[in-house]
Amino acid sequence: MASSLSDSALNPMRDKRRCPMLLLRYPMLKRHCPMELVWLEDFTALAEHGSFVRAAEARHITQPAFSRRIRALEQWIGVSLFVRTPQGTTLTPAGRHIQASAFEAIGRLYRLRAEAQEIEGKATKTLQFAATHSLSFTFFPRWVRTLEQGAPMEAVRLHSDTMAACEQLLLRGDSQFLLSHHHVAVPSLLSSEHFESIQIGEDTLIPLMGKEMGNTRTLEEMPYLAYADASGLGRVVNHWLKQHAGARIFTPRFSSHLAAVLMSMVIENKGLAWIPKSLAEQEIAEGTLVRALGEAWDIPLEIHLTRPRVLASTFADAFWHRLIKR
């Protein structure tokens, strides 16, 4: 027996929250259910993580609800955006085609909101930074102290998170600046058309191990401790290993998006990992951490500050121009 459309189904705008479920049940309603911004944010999260479980965790919703929203987006667009396998998800050709545009559309919408708030005078005079965890612990405090030598800075808010989460904060306008590691060979998800960055420091990823590990295991037997998908350092290390590791295969035995967690595991002689020099300087000097590989395996990094090319806040824009004149 054919299902009939209820009055609420014919008028989905009466309850926007039901749109994902209604689209799955009644595909003909896609003209009436507006596409929601959160669906695009879900799409970029799943493209980044390659797993419904990890992406749902990053979005702070249950996996069933997350899956419904992804299917609703696909229903609204009219094509499949992801290939689903037991090992995870990958983008279809259509998904890859819209990925960059979806990422930029999210940023444009949030920047419009920030601009409107600035015009109405609702924006606060606070410098808002998003920074990856390792730079939050080490580089950021020293950098701020250097800037304050000329004159004390106004109010500052720092949000520390993974690279993927920090990129979203910048896109949504919840942060004005992104502090992160950068490698020239690894393209940024933030397009140069809408974002710009300057180098404000240098760092190095060094392959390290605990001082006792070299005496007990050969390099081939040593477990590899890797960065998780959401980590910006993970993008850099994975790209570098594909280009330089040759026949040597590094299979992760453990992964985390936190460099500090990987460093703790290395100190406990659990394996080798590429750790930022800025984070491990003291442990290297004390001999707690030693090289697992020669200097040819070091990965040079730049430390960049990134911002939208058009900043809604005149206060933040003035700070940026003072910075580039230094």
C-alpha distance (Angstrom), angle and dihedral (degrees) to the residues before:
residue distance angle dihedral
M1 . . .
A2 3.80 . .
S3 3.77 115.2 .
S4 3.79 116.9 -118.6
L5 3.78 125.6 -135.5
S6 3.76 114.2 -112.8
D7 3.79 122.6 -141.2
S8 3.82 90.0 -104.7
A9 3.80 90.6 52.1
L10 3.79 91.2 51.5
N11 3.80 88.3 50.3
P12 3.82 103.4 39.8
M13 3.79 92.9 163.3
R14 3.82 87.1 73.6
D15 3.79 86.8 74.6
K16 3.81 113.9 17.4
R17 3.79 92.1 -176.5
R18 3.81 90.0 67.6
C19 3.81 94.7 57.2
P20 3.84 96.7 94.0
M21 3.80 92.2 52.5
L22 3.81 93.5 41.2
L23 3.80 92.2 51.2
L24 3.78 90.7 52.6
R25 3.80 91.6 50.6
Y26 3.81 98.7 36.4
P27 3.85 109.9 27.9
M28 3.81 90.3 178.3
L29 3.84 88.0 72.0
K30 3.81 94.7 70.9
R31 3.80 90.1 102.1
H32 3.80 89.5 57.7
C33 3.82 100.7 41.1
P34 3.81 109.0 74.6
M35 3.78 117.9 -135.3
E36 3.80 109.0 -105.7
L37 3.78 126.4 -137.6
V38 3.80 91.5 -130.6
W39 3.80 88.9 62.4
L40 3.80 90.5 60.9
E41 3.81 89.9 46.9
D42 3.81 88.9 51.0
F43 3.80 89.7 49.2
T44 3.82 93.0 53.7
A45 3.82 90.9 45.8
L46 3.82 92.6 52.8
A47 3.80 91.4 45.2
E48 3.82 88.6 52.2
H49 3.81 98.8 45.0
G50 3.82 100.9 32.9
S51 3.80 90.2 -147.8
F52 3.80 132.2 86.6
V53 3.80 90.8 -145.8
R54 3.81 96.2 51.6
A55 3.80 93.8 40.1
A56 3.82 92.1 50.2
E57 3.82 89.7 50.5
A58 3.80 90.5 50.4
R59 3.81 89.8 50.3
H60 3.82 91.7 46.8
I61 3.81 95.6 -126.2
T62 3.79 134.0 109.2
Q63 3.78 118.0 -87.0
P64 3.85 94.6 -118.5
A65 3.81 91.2 53.4
F66 3.81 90.9 45.4
S67 3.82 91.5 49.7
R68 3.80 91.3 50.5
R69 3.79 91.2 53.2
I70 3.82 92.4 49.6
R71 3.82 90.7 49.6
A72 3.81 89.9 47.0
L73 3.82 90.2 53.8
E74 3.80 90.5 49.5
Q75 3.80 89.7 47.9
W76 3.80 91.2 49.4
I77 3.83 92.7 49.1
G78 3.78 91.8 41.5
V79 3.82 99.2 -130.7
S80 3.80 138.1 76.1
L81 3.80 113.1 -97.0
F82 3.82 99.3 -174.8
V83 3.78 137.2 45.2
R84 3.79 107.4 -138.6
T85 3.81 119.1 -149.6
P86 3.83 133.9 160.4
Q87 3.83 87.1 -103.7
G88 3.81 94.3 55.0
T89 3.79 139.5 -86.3
T90 3.78 135.4 -53.8
L91 3.78 130.0 -174.2
T92 3.79 120.0 -97.4
P93 3.82 117.3 -133.3
A94 3.82 87.4 -95.5
G95 3.80 90.7 50.1
R96 3.80 92.3 50.6
H97 3.81 89.6 48.7
I98 3.80 94.6 56.9
Q99 3.83 98.2 35.3
A100 3.80 98.4 92.8
S101 3.81 93.3 40.7
A102 3.81 92.0 49.2
F103 3.80 90.6 50.0
E104 3.80 91.7 51.2
A105 3.82 94.0 43.3
I106 3.80 90.0 58.3
G107 3.78 90.5 52.7
R108 3.81 94.0 47.3
L109 3.80 92.9 52.7
Y110 3.79 93.9 49.9
R111 3.79 91.6 45.3
L112 3.81 89.3 54.4
R113 3.80 88.6 55.6
A114 3.80 92.1 48.8
E115 3.80 91.3 48.4
A116 3.80 91.6 51.4
Q117 3.82 90.7 50.2
E118 3.80 90.5 49.2
I119 3.81 91.2 52.6
E120 3.80 90.7 50.5
G121 3.80 90.8 48.5
K122 3.80 93.6 -117.2
A123 3.79 95.8 121.1
T124 3.80 112.9 102.8
K125 3.80 123.3 -128.1
T126 3.78 92.9 -116.0
L127 3.79 127.1 123.9
Q128 3.79 105.1 -129.8
F129 3.79 118.4 -158.2
A130 3.78 130.8 -177.2
A131 3.80 112.6 -160.6
T132 3.77 135.2 176.5
H133 3.78 113.9 -109.3
S134 3.81 99.5 -105.8
L135 3.81 93.4 50.6
S136 3.81 91.2 45.4
F137 3.81 90.3 59.5
T138 3.79 99.0 44.7
F139 3.79 120.2 8.6
F140 3.81 103.5 34.9
P141 3.85 98.6 59.9
R142 3.82 92.2 48.5
W143 3.80 92.5 44.7
V144 3.81 92.7 51.2
R145 3.81 90.9 49.4
T146 3.82 89.0 53.1
L147 3.80 91.5 51.3
E148 3.80 91.1 49.0
Q149 3.81 93.0 57.0
G150 3.79 88.6 84.7
A151 3.79 97.6 43.3
P152 3.82 134.3 -24.3
M153 3.81 113.3 -87.4
E154 3.77 121.9 -122.3
A155 3.80 121.0 -115.6
V156 3.81 113.4 -38.0
R157 3.80 128.7 -163.5
L158 3.80 120.5 -166.0
H159 3.80 123.8 -165.3
S160 3.80 113.4 -168.6
D161 3.80 118.4 -159.8
T162 3.80 145.6 121.2
M163 3.80 119.9 -53.3
A164 3.80 91.2 -107.1
A165 3.81 92.3 51.6
C166 3.82 92.4 45.2
E167 3.79 90.7 52.4
Q168 3.79 89.0 53.6
L169 3.82 91.0 49.9
L170 3.81 89.8 53.6
L171 3.80 92.1 46.3
R172 3.81 92.7 50.1
G173 3.78 93.0 48.5
D174 3.81 91.4 -117.2
S175 3.80 87.5 122.3
Q176 3.79 128.0 32.9
F177 3.80 96.4 -157.2
L178 3.80 136.9 33.0
L179 3.80 120.3 -150.7
S180 3.79 111.8 -161.9
H181 3.77 147.8 138.0
H182 3.79 116.2 -92.0
H183 3.79 134.3 -164.1
V184 3.79 119.4 -164.5
A185 3.82 93.2 -134.6
V186 3.81 96.2 50.7
P187 3.82 112.8 78.1
S188 3.78 118.6 -135.7
L189 3.79 122.1 -123.2
L190 3.81 86.8 -136.6
S191 3.80 105.8 85.3
S192 3.80 119.1 -129.3
E193 3.81 87.6 -131.5
H194 3.80 91.7 69.2
F195 3.83 103.9 20.3
E196 3.78 136.2 46.7
S197 3.78 132.7 -168.2
I198 3.78 141.2 -168.3
Q199 3.79 129.8 -155.2
I200 3.79 112.5 -114.4
G201 3.81 100.8 166.3
E202 3.80 149.8 -3.8
D203 3.78 135.0 -118.2
T204 3.81 140.2 167.5
L205 3.78 133.4 -138.4
I206 3.81 107.3 -137.3
P207 3.84 124.7 -168.1
L208 3.81 102.3 -123.9
M209 3.79 139.1 177.5
G210 3.78 136.5 -179.2
K211 3.80 115.4 -83.1
E212 3.84 92.4 -113.8
M213 3.81 97.3 47.5
G214 3.80 96.3 74.2
N215 3.80 89.8 59.7
T216 3.80 95.0 53.2
R217 3.83 107.4 36.6
T218 3.79 139.1 35.6
L219 3.80 118.9 -125.9
E220 3.81 90.9 -103.4
E221 3.82 90.8 55.6
M222 3.78 94.8 46.2
P223 3.83 115.3 108.3
Y224 3.79 114.9 -121.5
L225 3.82 114.9 -130.6
A226 3.81 109.6 -155.9
Y227 3.78 140.4 -168.7
A228 3.80 117.8 -108.4
D229 3.80 122.0 -113.2
A230 3.82 95.3 -97.6
S231 3.81 91.9 58.1
G232 3.79 120.1 102.0
L233 3.80 89.4 -151.3
G234 3.81 87.2 53.9
R235 3.80 90.1 58.8
V236 3.79 90.0 51.4
V237 3.83 96.8 46.3
N238 3.81 93.7 44.6
H239 3.80 91.9 50.3
W240 3.80 92.7 45.6
L241 3.82 93.9 49.1
K242 3.80 91.8 50.5
Q243 3.79 89.2 54.0
H244 3.82 100.3 39.9
A245 3.79 112.6 19.7
G246 3.81 94.4 82.0
A247 3.80 112.2 -174.4
R248 3.81 93.3 -13.2
I249 3.81 111.0 107.0
F250 3.78 120.5 -152.1
T251 3.80 108.8 -161.5
P252 3.81 112.5 -173.1
R253 3.81 115.8 -120.6
F254 3.80 92.6 179.2
S255 3.80 134.6 11.5
S256 3.79 137.9 -166.2
H257 3.79 135.1 162.6
L258 3.81 89.1 -134.7
A259 3.80 119.0 87.4
A260 3.81 88.4 -161.3
V261 3.82 90.8 58.8
L262 3.79 91.8 49.4
M263 3.79 90.1 48.4
S264 3.81 90.8 52.2
M265 3.81 89.7 51.7
V266 3.80 90.6 49.4
I267 3.82 91.5 50.0
E268 3.82 87.7 53.4
N269 3.83 88.6 55.3
K270 3.81 93.5 -112.8
G271 3.81 95.4 135.6
L272 3.79 145.3 -63.0
A273 3.79 127.5 -59.6
W274 3.80 139.7 170.4
I275 3.81 104.2 -108.3
P276 3.83 126.7 -176.6
K277 3.79 111.2 -105.9
S278 3.82 89.1 -135.9
L279 3.80 89.4 61.7
A280 3.81 98.9 41.3
E281 3.83 102.2 38.4
Q282 3.80 95.3 110.5
E283 3.82 94.7 45.2
I284 3.81 90.8 48.8
A285 3.82 91.6 49.3
E286 3.82 91.1 49.2
G287 3.82 92.3 48.0
T288 3.81 93.8 -118.9
L289 3.82 88.2 121.1
V290 3.80 123.8 38.7
R291 3.77 135.2 -178.9
A292 3.79 117.1 -80.3
L293 3.82 92.1 -172.7
G294 3.79 136.3 19.9
E295 3.79 126.1 -89.6
A296 3.82 90.5 -92.1
W297 3.82 86.0 74.3
D298 3.82 93.6 55.8
I299 3.81 115.4 113.4
P300 3.83 114.7 -143.8
L301 3.79 115.2 -139.6
E302 3.77 137.7 -171.0
I303 3.80 122.9 -147.1
H304 3.79 110.2 -133.7
L305 3.77 136.0 -170.1
T306 3.81 110.5 -150.1
R307 3.79 129.9 -168.1
P308 3.83 138.2 168.4
R309 3.79 110.3 -88.9
V310 3.78 87.5 -124.0
L311 3.80 111.4 46.2
A312 3.78 115.0 -163.4
S313 3.80 91.9 -152.7
T314 3.81 114.4 75.5
F315 3.81 86.8 -163.1
A316 3.82 92.1 58.1
D317 3.80 91.4 41.8
A318 3.81 90.9 55.4
F319 3.83 89.9 50.6
W320 3.83 90.4 52.3
H321 3.80 93.3 52.1
R322 3.81 91.5 48.1
L323 3.79 87.9 51.7
I324 3.80 96.8 52.2
K325 3.81 90.3 49.8
R326 3.82 92.6 57.8
